């Protein structure tokens, strides 16, 4: 991938920024593609439950020798109909301080958004705290809720997970 180094410069207006689009109860969300390590099917058999962690933490899995906490974003965002099927996937994120997997209903695609296509996040009525939102992206008829996944996954709740698996 020869343009990989160039991806770090994608904050500027001319090239835009790439987002992985994932789905939670028919709403589309976007996260910085540079945080995404891989996407895997969800397999409950490979997730080991651990005690004394918040309910949205499904457990941990061993990913090529690395113990990775698995967080169900549908539970974290207090969605009603959390079910697991062949479309349920785990997005493995490589963050500054940890590798973590997030369970979502599915992923749709990768989109490039220019700065002009991103507006400030609303301060009301979303299913989770707006402190984790970076904005709303619009592309034609689509509207993406852009999530600061680094901030979301380094919250105090995740500290509990670290101490439980340490």
C-alpha positions in Angstrom: 0.0 0.0 0.0 2.1 2.8 -1.3 -0.2 5.6 -0.2 -0.3 4.4 3.4 2.1 7.1 4.6 0.0 9.7 2.8 -3.1 8.7 4.9 -1.7 10.5 7.9 -2.0 13.7 6.0 -5.7 13.3 5.3 -6.8 15.9 7.7 -6.5 18.6 5.0 -9.5 19.7 2.9 -8.3 18.5 -0.5 -8.0 14.7 0.2 -10.6 14.3 3.0 -10.5 11.7 5.7 -11.5 8.0 5.4 -14.0 6.5 7.8 -15.1 2.9 8.3 -18.9 2.9 8.3 -20.6 0.5 10.7 -24.2 0.0 11.5 -26.1 -0.1 14.9 -29.9 -0.6 14.6 -30.0 0.9 11.1 -28.1 4.0 12.0 -24.7 4.5 10.3 -21.7 5.5 12.3 -18.2 6.4 11.1 -14.8 5.9 12.8 -11.3 6.9 11.6 -10.1 4.1 9.3 -6.6 4.5 10.6 -7.8 3.0 14.0 -9.1 -0.1 12.3 -6.8 -3.2 12.4 -9.2 -5.8 11.0 -12.8 -6.9 10.8 -13.9 -10.4 11.9 -17.1 -12.3 12.2 -18.4 -12.5 15.8 -17.9 -15.9 17.4 -19.2 -16.2 20.9 -17.2 -19.5 21.3 -13.9 -17.5 21.2 -14.9 -14.9 23.8 -14.1 -15.7 27.4 -16.4 -14.0 30.0 -14.7 -12.2 32.8 -16.1 -11.1 36.2 -16.6 -7.6 37.5 -16.8 -5.7 34.3 -19.6 -3.6 32.8 -22.3 -5.4 31.0 -21.3 -4.1 27.6 -18.0 -6.0 27.9 -18.6 -9.4 26.4 -15.3 -10.7 27.6 -11.8 -11.2 26.1 -10.5 -13.1 23.2 -7.0 -14.2 22.3 -6.0 -12.7 19.0 -2.7 -14.1 17.8 -1.3 -14.0 21.4 -2.8 -10.7 22.4 -5.6 -10.6 24.9 -8.3 -8.3 23.4 -11.3 -7.0 25.3 -14.5 -7.3 23.3 -17.0 -4.5 23.8 -20.6 -4.7 22.4 -21.3 -1.1 21.3 -25.0 -2.0 20.9 -25.2 -2.6 24.7 -22.9 0.4 25.4 -25.2 2.7 23.4 -28.3 1.2 25.2 -29.9 -0.2 22.0 -32.9 -2.4 22.5 -32.6 -5.2 20.1 -29.2 -6.8 20.6 -29.1 -10.0 18.6 -26.3 -12.0 17.0 -26.4 -13.3 13.5 -24.2 -13.9 10.5 -23.8 -10.1 9.8 -22.7 -9.3 13.4 -19.0 -8.4 13.2 -16.2 -7.4 15.5 -14.1 -4.5 14.4 -10.6 -4.9 15.9 -9.2 -1.4 16.7 -5.6 -0.6 17.2 -5.7 2.4 19.6 -2.8 4.3 21.2 -3.1 2.5 24.5 -4.7 -0.8 23.6 -6.1 -3.2 21.1 -9.9 -3.7 21.6 -12.7 -5.3 19.6 -16.1 -3.7 19.2 -19.2 -5.7 18.3 -21.5 -4.0 15.8 -24.5 -5.0 13.6 -22.4 -4.9 10.5 -20.1 -2.8 8.4 -21.1 -1.2 5.1 -18.2 0.5 3.5 -15.4 3.0 3.7 -16.2 6.6 2.9 -14.0 9.7 2.3 -15.5 12.8 3.9 -14.2 16.3 3.2 -14.2 18.9 6.0 -17.1 20.7 4.3 -19.2 17.5 4.7 -18.8 17.4 8.4 -20.9 19.5 10.8 -20.7 19.8 14.6 -22.4 17.1 16.6 -25.8 18.0 18.0 -26.0 18.5 21.8 -29.2 16.5 22.3 -31.1 13.3 21.8 -28.3 10.8 20.8 -28.2 7.4 22.3 -24.9 8.1 24.0 -22.9 10.9 25.4 -22.0 13.6 22.9 -18.5 13.8 24.3 -17.7 10.8 22.1 -18.9 12.4 18.9 -16.7 14.3 16.6 -19.5 15.5 14.3 -22.1 14.5 11.7 -21.0 13.5 8.2 -23.3 13.9 5.3 -22.8 12.3 1.8 -25.7 12.6 -0.6 -28.7 11.2 1.4 -26.6 9.5 4.0 -25.9 10.8 7.5 -23.1 9.4 9.6 -22.6 9.9 13.3 -18.8 10.3 13.6 -17.5 8.7 16.7 -14.2 9.5 18.5 -13.5 5.8 19.1 -10.2 6.5 20.9 -12.0 8.6 23.5 -14.8 6.2 23.8 -12.4 3.2 24.4 -10.2 5.0 26.9 -13.0 6.1 29.2 -13.1 5.3 32.9 -15.3 2.2 32.2 -12.5 0.7 30.1 -10.1 1.1 33.0 -12.3 -1.4 34.9 -11.7 -3.9 32.1 -7.9 -3.4 32.2 -7.9 -4.1 36.0 -10.1 -7.2 35.6 -7.8 -8.8 33.0 -4.5 -7.7 34.4 
